[in-house]
Amino acid sequence: MLIDEVTVLATLSLSTAYVSIVIKSSTMFITGKLGSLALSDDRPIDVSRPEFKQILSIEGRNLAEFRYRTYDPADEDFSGINSSIHLTTGSLKIHFLEEPLRDIHLFVTKLAQLKVLYDAARDAAVQRASEIERMQFEVSVKTPIIIFPCDSTRDPDVLTMRLGEILAHNSYDGNSSNITASLRGIQLNSEFYCDGNPLKLKIVDDINIVADALQTTEIDRSREADLPDIQVSDIYSFPGGNFNNNH
């Protein structure tokens, strides 16, 4: 519970979590799952729709599932991949309510001591990132659904922005690595009420962006003078047409 002196601002809950760490010889395998996450507005202020009290929630069963594994180069079946990571996240639903978010922000800024932990975690992450070589990854991240109420206390009308789903994975072939990434399902729609009946309007619907990047290392310039280090191709698709670009 977030309590500013005597005022109850909000309640943050993470109901379930599971983490498993297995260390064997020089390898490590970590799996984890985070369950339901919610942030509710506890201020004694009436709203026009009950869901406006739920500042943050998730769509789907789990907030995140992840697996991280390291491999031993001494193993007979070593494929050349030093580590791999798999990440899947659900979509956060955010009601963008200016007053409660402002109050929570002011409350959190008082916790200046948390910055020390943040700086230590950031430095450790940067140091570790520089040591990573040939990591294989597969990521599926459902981006937040942001809902903008017109006036949460008096008006039930909303504007909903769905930023889509981010998908990314990579593969290795000799000295080349290929990365495929996409952002799919971008949507923007409005919902307003007329005589008590909801009316919905699609403003932007189903825009997809797909990109492929091929990176080649250790190029022999005496034989491959024109081969670029990185080649990128991307595709933009939307209702009514596509647009391709290569560079």
N, C-alpha and C positions, 0 to 999 in steps of 0.2 A: 504494500500500500504506500502511495506517495502522499505524505502528510506534511504540509507546510505550516509549521508551528501548530495551530489547532485546526487548520482547514484541510479536509480530506479532498485531494485533487483527483486521484485515479487509482485503479487497482491493476497491476500487471501480473499475469499468471502464465506459467509454463507448466502444464499439468503432467506431462510425461516426458521422460528423457532416458536414453539408454546408450551406453558407450562400452565397447569391448576392445581391449588392447592385448594382442598376442605377440610376444617377442620370442623368436627362435633363432639361435645362432646369431647371424648378422642381418637378419631380416625382421621386418615388423609389419603387422597387419592390424589396422584400426578400423572398426566399424562403429557407426553411431546413428541414432535416430532421435529427432526432437519432435515432440508431439504438439498438442494444441497450444497456441499462443494467443493471448487476448489482452487488450488494454481497454478498460472501460472508464467512462467519465462519471465520477462519483459526486460531482458538484450538484447542489440542490436547485437545479435550473430545469424548467420544463422545456421539452422539445416537441416539434410537430410530428416526428415519426420516432417510434421507440428505438429503431436501429441506429439513430443518430447518437445514442448513448454509447454505442460500441465503436470506439475510436479505431481500434485495430483488431482484426481477426484473420483467420486463414480460410482459404477454400481448399477442400481436400482433407485427407485423413491426417497427414503429417506436415509439419513445417519444413523439415529437411531430413534427408537420408544421405549418408556419405560412407565411402570406403577409401582407405588409403593403404597402399601396399608398397614395400620396398623389396628389391630382388638382389640375390647374392650372385655376383659375377662368377663365382667359383662353381656354381651349380652346373650340372651337365646340360640341362635344358634351358640355360640362360639365353634369352632372345636378343639381348642388346639393350633392353629397356631397363633403366635403373629403378624406376618407380612408376606407379599408376594411381590415378585418383578418379573416383566416380562420385558425382554429386547430383542429387535431384532435390528440388525444392518446390513446395507448394506456392500458391499465389497469396500474397498479403492483400487484404482488403482494408483500405484506409478511408475513413470519413474525415475529410479535411475540414475540421472545425477550428476556426481561428482562435477563439478565446481559450478553450481547454488546452490546445496545443501550445499557445503562448504561455499559459500558466505553468505547464509541465516543463517547458524550455527554461523558464526563469528559475524553477525549482532545481533542475538538473545542473544549471550553471553554478549553483552554490556549492556543488560537490567538487571543488577544485582539486581535491586530492586524487580523484579518479584520473586526472591527466597524467599523473606519474605512472600509473598502470598502463595507460594507453601508449605512452612514449616507450616504455619497456617492451611492450608487445610489438609495437611497430619496428623497433630496432632489431628485435629477434627475427621478425618475419623478413626484413630486408636482408639480413645476414644469411638466413636459410635459403632465400630465393637465389642468391648468388651461387649456392652450392649445388643447385638442382641441374642435372644433366639428363637428357633423353627421358623426360617424363611423358607418359601417355595419359591423356585425360579424356573424359566423357562427361559433359556437363549439360544438365537440363534445368533451367531456372525459369520458373514462371514469374514474370515481373509483376509489380504491384498493380492492383486495381484501385484507382484513386477516385473517390466520389466527392464532388463539390456541391454541397447543399446551397441553394439560393439564400435561404435564411432559416437556419436550423430551428429557431424558436417559433417561427410563425408560418413558414412556407415549406411544403413537402417537395417542391421541385428540385431536381438534381441534374448535374452533368457528370457522366461517368466516362472515365478514361481507362481503357485497357491497353497496356503497353506491350502486350503479347508475350511470347515465350522465347527465351534465348536458348538455342541449342548449339553446342560446339563439341567437336572431337578432332583428334589428330591421329596420324599414322606415320611410320618411318619406313623408308626404303633406301638402304645404303646411306649415302650422305645427304639424302633429301628428306624433308619432312613436309607433310601436307596437312593443312588445317582447314576444316570446313566449319563455318559458323553461319547462323541464320537468326533472324528475328522475325517471328511469324505471328500473325493474328492481331495486328495493331487495330484498335477500334476506338471510336469516340461517338457516344450517343447521349441524347438528352431524354429526360422523363419529366413531364409536367402534367398537372392535374387540371381538368376542366369539368366543373360540376361534379367533382368527386371521382371522376374516372381518369385513370392514368393513360397518357398518350406518349408513345415513344417515337423518337426520330433518330435514324442512323445518319450521322454526319460523316464519319470515316469508317470504312468497313474492310477488313481482311486485306491489309497491306503487308506484303512479305518482302524481306530483304535477305538474300543468300549470298555469301562470299566464300570463295576458295582461294587459299594462299599456298603457294609452293615455294619453299625456301631450300636453297641448295648451298651446301658448305664445301670447302676444300676444292673449289673449282680450279682446274688447270687452265689459266688464261692463255697459255701458249697454244692450246688446242681448242678451247671454248671461249674465244674472245668476246663473242656477242651474247653469251648466256647470262641473263640477269641473276642477281642473287635472290631476288624475290619476284614472283609473278602472281598477280592478283586478278581474279575475275569475279564480277558481282552481277547479280540479277535482282531487279526490282519488279515485283509483280503486284498488280492491283486490279480490281474489277475493270475490265475493258482493255487491258493491255499489259505488255511486259517491256522492260528496258534492260539491255545487256551492256556491260562495260568491261573491257579488258585493258590492263595496264601492268 
